[in-house]
Amino acid sequence: MRDIQDQEETRGIGLDQVGLARLAIPIRVLDRDGRAREATATVSVFVALPAGARAVHMSRFLEALAGSAEPLDRDVVRELLANLRSRHDAPGAGIEMDFPFSVTKTAPTTGSSSALVCRATVKASLADSFRYAVGVRVPVMMVCPCSVGAAGRAGLAQRGYVSVSVEADRAVRFEDLVDLVESCASAPVRALLKAADERALLESAVSRPFFVEDIVRNVTQVLEADPSVDWYSVEAENLEGAHDHSTFASREHRRAAG
């Protein structure tokens, strides 16, 4: 018996994306030391549906994902998307993943170790060409320059979040993006801090006051100086301490071909 999904569609309307959303699956990702880490990812996976096809076979997404046991990297994701295109006879396929990724960090004075838990992302598509982007969302400390000007050395320290996503012609590790973000903020944040650590972080932050616009430009400068980066997206959000709102800034750029 012919599957209903395989019936001909006569309205002549193709769909850009059809698939599964908010699927929780176990994955493995490599850290920069080459060790495989386990995580549970929230995944959206999809294919493009031609105008003459009525529907996709949703089970084929699950079969393809279940058959991909290797640690996540560019080649594994490309093979997965090629598999999906073949299974669905589709002109294109894509996947988006979001999962927690922890980085061990040390306090500035006591050297106490603690885990900084960030959100990591992978977004990829395969049609006429292959695109693969990795990203992180990192908590940081930001100090408003206006507050330093008004209060001297007692500037207003705020927590913020910086999201960076890049496409590059080399392997980009999540830890490297975390380090990049922290170097561009007023100061990092740490889960475990003693009194001496808190004082050192605050003093460092006040000596490096940045607007949310500055953070995005700081990150942009680093990425623009890296010739391996083909595309990037940067967004910074400050959770304002003296106002009942957040502030944000963003930039996205693709390097010209050639």
C-alpha positions, -999 to +999 in steps of 0.1 A: +000+000+000+014+034-009+021+058+020-003+087+022+027+110+026+038+100-009+006+113-025+010+140-051+004+176-040-014+197-066-014+232-052+021+239-064+034+253-031+068+242-019+078+245+018+112+258+030+113+237+062+094+206+073+105+184+102+107+179+140+111+207+166+122+207+202+134+171+201+156+160+230+184+137+221+217+126+236+248+138+218+285+137+222+307+168+215+345+171+215+362+196+238+394+213+227+414+185+243+398+160+220+377+144+247+341+134+240+315+151+263+279+138+267+250+163+266+213+163+260+205+186+231+173+203+220+171+197+183+151+210+153+158+190+121+141+196+088+142+192+050+128+214+022+096+199+007+091+202-031+059+216-045+048+182-058+052+163-026+024+162+000+044+154+032+076+140+047+081+108+066+088+121+101+102+087+113+131+091+089+144+120+109+145+099+140+162+070+121+189+093+108+196+108+142+197+075+159+222+062+133+246+091+140+267+080+170+300+098+163+310+129+183+295+160+168+317+179+143+315+195+108+319+162+089+294+142+110+268+169+106+273+172+069+270+134+065+238+135+086+222+162+064+232+144+032+215+113+047+184+132+053+183+147+018+187+112+004+160+096+026+135+124+017+146+130-018+147+166-007+166+196-023+179+207+011+182+198+048+191+215+080+196+211+117+197+233+148+210+222+182+211+238+216+227+222+246+246+230+279+283+231+277+305+236+308+340+250+310+362+247+341+373+282+352+395+294+381+389+323+405+414+352+400+430+353+435+424+319+453+425+298+421+394+280+432+379+259+403+343+259+393+322+251+362+309+279+340+278+265+323+271+281+289+247+274+261+262+260+230+246+259+195+252+242+162+233+253+131+239+237+097+222+234+063+230+215+031+215+225-002+236+239-031+263+245-005+271+234+031+269+259+060+280+250+095+280+275+124+289+269+161+281+293+189+279+300+226+259+322+250+282+333+278+274+351+311+297+380+318+301+411+340+296+445+325+302+479+341+284+509+327+308+538+318+282+563+329+281+549+364+319+551+367+318+587+356+291+594+382+304+574+411+342+572+404+356+538+413+321+525+424+307+518+390+275+498+386+284+461+379+257+442+359+254+407+346+250+403+309+250+377+282+270+376+250+261+353+221+286+346+194+281+323+164+307+317+137+313+299+104+349+293+097+372+272+075+387+255+106+375+237+136+362+262+162+359+249+198+332+261+221+358+268+248+377+292+224+345+312+219+339+314+257+375+327+262+369+352+234+337+366+249+352+369+284+382+388+271+359+413+255+337+420+286+344+441+317+351+409+336+341+372+337+317+357+361+325+327+383+303+303+402+328+300+431+344+331+445+359+340+479+360+375+492+394+382+477+382+369+443+351+391+443+372+422+451+397+414+423+369+408+398+351+440+407+383+461+406+391+446+372+356+452+359+355+489+370+388+495+353+372+482+320+338+499+318+319+490+286+285+499+271+266+471+255+277+486+221+313+483+231+311+446+239+297+438+204+325+460+188+351+444+210+341+409+198+337+421+162+373+434+161+387+400+171+366+381+146+373+405+118+410+400+124+407+362+120+409+354+083+394+319+089+360+333+099+337+336+069+306+347+088+297+357+124+269+369+145+273+388+178+247+399+203+251+413+238+224+419+264+228+438+296+204+430+325+203+465+338+206+469+375+192+505+378+165+502+352+135+478+347+147+468+312+176+452+294+198+468+268+212+450+237+232+454+206+240+431+177+260+427+145+260+401+118+285+400+089+296+377+061+330+382+046+329+390+008+339+360-014+373+360-030 
